[in-house]
Amino acid sequence: MQDIIGTGVRRHHDNLLQVFRSYYQLTKPRIILLLLMTTIAGMVLASHGRVDPVLALVTVAGGAMAAASANTINCLYDCDIDYIMERTRSRPIPSGRVQPRDAALFAASLAIASFTLLATFANLLAALLAMSGIVFYVLIYTHFLKRHSTQNIVVGGAAGAIPPLVGWAAVTGDLGWAPWVVFAIIFFWTPPHFWALAMMIRDDYAAVGVPMLPVIEGDEDTARQIWLYTLLLLPLTLLLVYPLHVSGAIYGATAIALGAIFARKAWQLLADPHDRDKARSLFKYSISYLMLLCVAIALDCLPLSQHVTSTIAENLPQWLGAIGPM
């Protein structure tokens, strides 16, 4: 470990549980949970709420292993700066609990298992999309962009937007407009989400020379960019309702309500870009926003929800006509 990060410190595990915990931490499980929710959202949309449970289990497992592989490689690649940054110093590789060679073997095994599982029990397109997510995250974002461009999060956000494509492809074997809209939603959600975090820890990024937008352009410009991407994001969420008609009134109302809160928090940050508490509030809410949006997609596909939506659509002209003459 000394020749990798220069610490000379190598820590050992006391039991098997600690070994499992270290490798589990390598995968960044909190990130994976959010990615899997978007995968399920893609499957629900593709199947109109009638997801085959076995296919869902296979797709979720394959997607989780692909994301875990990408995150592990990211930890391996960034172990030098992770040791310098206080927030990441305790991660398994910089702390010496997992050796780089072992992490690389672990990541490769996860990628192979993911491709095999998805190709065998879902389809080749889903498997290839999952592998493309690994390649894009590791090669484009981690290697080429993260340490060299302020647009690292913008372009790199495409990697995190691939899971709903995997979910849709696992069900249908192809891709349509709806999964690409969900892809776009996550793509435009990523900059406000991650730049808010970067504003909170800009000093850490500055210390290791990572050109995050707040470090290079400052908080004011970052807040303006967050506001712009928020304005672009919110209309995209409604495309699933119209013109695509793959989601209904329940999702639409939820998207509008969640989007209004998102816009208010982004506006508050724009008004006071140096307030770390406002950046933290936006960052935390952005996680809940995407999770709740996925939940709304799933709820809207339930038979009862579809019945409510169709009832409203059928009777709305009559109700409006009754109100009109007043």
GUMAR-306824 format. One record per residue (C-alpha): residue number from 1; x, y, z. Coordinates in nm, 2 decimals, padded with zeros to 4 digits. Layout:
// residues N
    i      c1      c2      c3
  NUM       X       Y       Z
...
END
This chain:
// residues 326
    i      c1      c2      c3
    1   00.00   00.00   00.00
    2   00.29   00.23   00.07
    3   00.39   00.26  -00.30
    4   00.03   00.34  -00.40
    5  -00.06   00.62  -00.16
    6   00.26   00.67   00.03
    7   00.12   00.61   00.38
    8   00.31   00.30   00.48
    9   00.00   00.20   00.68
   10  -00.16  -00.14   00.63
   11  -00.45  -00.24   00.84
   12  -00.57  -00.59   00.89
   13  -00.92  -00.73   00.95
   14  -01.00  -00.91   01.27
   15  -01.28  -01.13   01.14
   16  -01.47  -01.22   00.83
   17  -01.75  -00.97   00.90
   18  -01.50  -00.69   00.88
   19  -01.37  -00.82   00.55
   20  -01.72  -00.83   00.41
   21  -01.79  -00.48   00.54
   22  -01.48  -00.33   00.37
   23  -01.57  -00.48   00.03
   24  -01.93  -00.37   00.08
   25  -01.81  -00.01   00.14
   26  -01.60  -00.03  -00.18
   27  -01.92  -00.06  -00.38
   28  -02.07   00.27  -00.24
   29  -02.40   00.10  -00.16
   30  -02.60   00.43  -00.10
   31  -02.53   00.53  -00.46
   32  -02.63   00.18  -00.58
   33  -02.97   00.20  -00.41
   34  -03.07   00.51  -00.60
   35  -02.95   00.36  -00.93
   36  -03.16   00.05  -00.87
   37  -03.47   00.26  -00.80
   38  -03.43   00.41  -01.15
   39  -03.38   00.07  -01.29
   40  -03.70  -00.05  -01.14
   41  -03.88   00.26  -01.27
   42  -03.77   00.17  -01.62
   43  -03.90  -00.18  -01.58
   44  -04.23  -00.07  -01.44
   45  -04.28   00.17  -01.73
   46  -04.19  -00.09  -01.99
   47  -04.42  -00.35  -01.84
   48  -04.71  -00.11  -01.75
   49  -04.68  -00.22  -01.39
   50  -04.67  -00.59  -01.45
   51  -04.31  -00.67  -01.39
   52  -04.21  -01.04  -01.38
   53  -04.07  -01.09  -01.03
   54  -03.79  -01.32  -01.15
   55  -03.69  -01.09  -01.42
   56  -03.70  -00.80  -01.18
   57  -03.47  -00.99  -00.93
   58  -03.23  -01.08  -01.21
   59  -03.21  -00.72  -01.34
   60  -03.17  -00.56  -01.00
   61  -02.90  -00.81  -00.91
   62  -02.72  -00.76  -01.24
   63  -02.75  -00.39  -01.22
   64  -02.63  -00.38  -00.86
   65  -02.32  -00.58  -00.96
   66  -02.24  -00.35  -01.25
   67  -02.27  -00.04  -01.04
   68  -02.07  -00.20  -00.77
   69  -01.79  -00.28  -01.02
   70  -01.78   00.07  -01.15
   71  -01.78   00.22  -00.80
   72  -01.50  -00.01  -00.69
   73  -01.29   00.08  -00.99
   74  -01.35   00.45  -00.91
   75  -01.23   00.39  -00.55
   76  -00.92   00.22  -00.69
   77  -00.85   00.49  -00.94
   78  -00.90   00.77  -00.68
   79  -00.72   00.61  -00.39
   80  -00.45   00.88  -00.40
   81  -00.69   01.18  -00.36
   82  -00.92   00.98  -00.13
   83  -00.63   00.96   00.12
   84  -00.59   01.34   00.11
   85  -00.96   01.43   00.14
   86  -01.08   01.40   00.50
   87  -01.43   01.29   00.38
   88  -01.29   00.99   00.20
   89  -00.97   00.90   00.39
   90  -01.14   00.62   00.58
   91  -01.24   00.43   00.26
   92  -01.11   00.07   00.24
   93  -00.83   00.13  -00.01
   94  -00.67   00.45   00.13
   95  -00.71   00.32   00.49
   96  -00.52   00.01   00.39
   97  -00.80  -00.24   00.47
   98  -00.82  -00.36   00.10
   99  -00.53  -00.39  -00.13
  100  -00.55  -00.24  -00.48
  101  -00.49  -00.58  -00.65
  102  -00.77  -00.74  -00.45
  103  -01.01  -00.45  -00.53
  104  -00.93  -00.49  -00.90
  105  -01.01  -00.86  -00.89
  106  -01.33  -00.79  -00.70
  107  -01.44  -00.53  -00.96
  108  -01.36  -00.76  -01.25
  109  -01.55  -01.05  -01.09
  110  -01.86  -00.83  -01.04
  111  -01.86  -00.71  -01.40
  112  -01.83  -01.06  -01.54
  113  -02.10  -01.18  -01.31
  114  -02.33  -00.89  -01.40
  115  -02.29  -00.95  -01.78
  116  -02.34  -01.32  -01.75
  117  -02.65  -01.29  -01.54
  118  -02.82  -01.02  -01.75
  119  -02.72  -01.19  -02.09
  120  -02.85  -01.53  -01.97
  121  -03.17  -01.44  -01.79
  122  -03.27  -01.10  -01.94
  123  -03.12  -01.03  -02.28
  124  -02.80  -00.92  -02.45
  125  -02.90  -00.55  -02.49
  126  -02.96  -00.51  -02.11
  127  -02.62  -00.67  -02.04
  128  -02.44  -00.45  -02.29
  129  -02.61  -00.14  -02.15
  130  -02.49  -00.23  -01.80
  131  -02.14  -00.28  -01.93
  132  -02.15   00.06  -02.11
  133  -02.24   00.22  -01.78
  134  -01.92   00.08  -01.63
  135  -01.71   00.19  -01.92
  136  -01.85   00.54  -01.94
  137  -01.82   00.59  -01.56
  138  -01.47   00.46  -01.54
  139  -01.32   00.57  -01.87
  140  -01.50   00.89  -01.96
  141  -01.59   01.04  -01.62
  142  -01.32   00.90  -01.38
  143  -01.02   00.89  -01.62
  144  -01.08   01.17  -01.87
  145  -01.31   01.42  -01.71
  146  -01.30   01.42  -01.33
  147  -00.95   01.57  -01.29
  148  -00.95   01.77  -01.61
  149  -01.28   01.95  -01.67
  150  -01.54   02.15  -01.49
  151  -01.79   01.97  -01.70
  152  -01.70   01.64  -01.54
  153  -02.03   01.61  -01.37
  154  -02.24   01.72  -01.67
  155  -02.09   01.47  -01.92
  156  -02.03   01.20  -01.65
  157  -02.39   01.22  -01.55
  158  -02.47   01.00  -01.85
  159  -02.33   00.70  -01.67
  160  -02.57   00.74  -01.38
  161  -02.86   00.78  -01.63
  162  -02.81   00.44  -01.79
  163  -02.99   00.21  -01.53
  164  -03.35   00.30  -01.65
  165  -03.24   00.20  -02.00
  166  -03.12  -00.13  -01.86
  167  -03.45  -00.18  -01.68
  168  -03.66  -00.10  -02.00
  169  -03.44  -00.32  -02.22
  170  -03.46  -00.61  -01.98
  171  -03.84  -00.61  -02.02
  172  -03.88  -00.53  -02.39
  173  -03.54  -00.62  -02.56
  174  -03.53  -00.28  -02.72
  175  -03.54   00.10  -02.64
  176  -03.82   00.35  -02.69
  177  -03.88   00.72  -02.62
  178  -03.99   00.67  -02.26
  179  -03.66   00.53  -02.12
  180  -03.47   00.80  -02.30
  181  -03.68   01.06  -02.13
  182  -03.60   00.90  -01.79
  183  -03.24   00.90  -01.90
  184  -03.27   01.27  -01.97
  185  -03.44   01.34  -01.63
  186  -03.15   01.18  -01.45
  187  -02.89   01.35  -01.67
  188  -03.02   01.69  -01.60
  189  -03.08   01.61  -01.23
  190  -02.72   01.51  -01.18
  191  -02.55   01.86  -01.20
  192  -02.78   02.03  -00.94
  193  -02.75   01.73  -00.72
  194  -02.37   01.69  -00.73
  195  -02.28   02.06  -00.76
  196  -02.47   02.13  -00.44
  197  -02.25   01.87  -00.27
  198  -01.94   02.02  -00.44
  199  -02.03   02.36  -00.29
  200  -02.03   02.20   00.05
  201  -01.69   02.04   00.02
  202  -01.52   02.27  -00.23
  203  -01.21   02.31  -00.01
  204  -01.15   01.93  -00.02
  205  -01.17   01.93  -00.40
  206  -00.94   02.23  -00.42
  207  -00.69   02.06  -00.20
  208  -00.65   01.76  -00.44
  209  -00.67   01.97  -00.76
  210  -01.01   01.83  -00.88
  211  -01.16   02.11  -01.10
  212  -01.52   02.09  -00.97
  213  -01.72   02.39  -01.08
  214  -01.73   02.57  -00.74
  215  -01.35   02.54  -00.72
  216  -01.29   02.70  -01.06
  217  -01.58   02.93  -01.12
  218  -01.70   03.00  -00.76
  219  -02.02   02.96  -00.57
  220  -02.21   03.23  -00.76
  221  -02.16   03.08  -01.10
  222  -02.23   02.73  -00.97
  223  -02.56   02.84  -00.81
  224  -02.66   03.00  -01.15
  225  -02.58   02.67  -01.33
  226  -02.78   02.47  -01.07
  227  -03.07   02.70  -01.13
  228  -03.05   02.67  -01.50
  229  -03.03   02.29  -01.49
  230  -03.32   02.28  -01.25
  231  -03.53   02.48  -01.50
  232  -03.44   02.24  -01.77
  233  -03.51   01.94  -01.55
  234  -03.86   02.01  -01.44
  235  -04.04   02.02  -01.78
  236  -03.87   01.70  -01.88
  237  -04.04   01.51  -01.59
  238  -04.38   01.59  -01.75
  239  -04.30   01.45  -02.09
  240  -04.39   01.10  -01.95
  241  -04.74   01.24  -01.91
  242  -04.76   01.43  -02.24
  243  -04.69   01.36  -02.52
  244  -04.57   01.01  -02.43
  245  -04.88   00.91  -02.22
  246  -04.68   00.64  -02.03
  247  -04.76   00.80  -01.69
  248  -05.08   00.96  -01.57
  249  -05.23   01.21  -01.33
  250  -05.08   01.07  -01.01
  251  -04.73   01.08  -01.14
  252  -04.79   01.42  -01.30
  253  -04.92   01.58  -00.99
  254  -04.63   01.43  -00.79
  255  -04.37   01.56  -01.04
  256  -04.52   01.91  -01.03
  257  -04.52   01.92  -00.65
  258  -04.17   01.77  -00.61
  259  -04.04   02.00  -00.89
  260  -04.18   02.31  -00.71
  261  -03.99   02.23  -00.40
  262  -03.67   02.16  -00.60
  263  -03.71   02.50  -00.78
  264  -03.77   02.68  -00.45
  265  -03.45   02.53  -00.29
  266  -03.24   02.61  -00.61
  267  -03.38   02.97  -00.60
  268  -03.29   03.01  -00.24
  269  -02.93   02.89  -00.31
  270  -02.91   03.13  -00.61
  271  -03.01   03.42  -00.38
  272  -02.74   03.32  -00.12
  273  -02.48   03.10  -00.29
  274  -02.23   03.12  -00.01
  275  -02.47   02.96   00.24
  276  -02.35   02.60   00.30
  277  -02.67   02.51   00.47
  278  -02.88   02.60   00.16
  279  -02.64   02.39  -00.05
  280  -02.67   02.10   00.20
  281  -03.05   02.13   00.20
  282  -03.07   02.12  -00.18
  283  -02.83   01.82  -00.20
  284  -03.03   01.62   00.05
  285  -03.36   01.70  -00.11
  286  -03.23   01.61  -00.45
  287  -03.18   01.25  -00.34
  288  -03.54   01.24  -00.20
  289  -03.67   01.40  -00.51
  290  -03.54   01.13  -00.75
  291  -03.64   00.85  -00.52
  292  -04.00   00.99  -00.48
  293  -04.02   01.05  -00.85
  294  -03.94   00.68  -00.91
  295  -04.20   00.58  -00.65
  296  -04.46   00.80  -00.83
  297  -04.38   00.62  -01.16
  298  -04.44   00.28  -00.99
  299  -04.76   00.39  -00.81
  300  -04.90   00.55  -01.13
  301  -04.87   00.21  -01.30
  302  -05.08   00.03  -01.04
  303  -05.43  -00.09  -01.18
  304  -05.61   00.13  -00.92
  305  -05.41   00.44  -01.02
  306  -05.47   00.37  -01.39
  307  -05.84   00.34  -01.32
  308  -05.84   00.68  -01.13
  309  -05.65   00.84  -01.41
  310  -05.89   00.71  -01.68
  311  -06.19   00.81  -01.48
  312  -06.06   01.17  -01.45
  313  -05.98   01.18  -01.82
  314  -06.33   01.06  -01.91
  315  -06.52   01.29  -01.68
  316  -06.31   01.60  -01.68
  317  -06.49   01.77  -01.98
  318  -06.82   01.71  -01.81
  319  -06.69   01.85  -01.47
  320  -06.55   02.15  -01.64
  321  -06.87   02.21  -01.83
  322  -07.07   02.20  -01.51
  323  -06.84   02.46  -01.35
  324  -06.82   02.69  -01.66
  325  -07.16   02.87  -01.64
  326  -07.12   02.98  -01.28
END
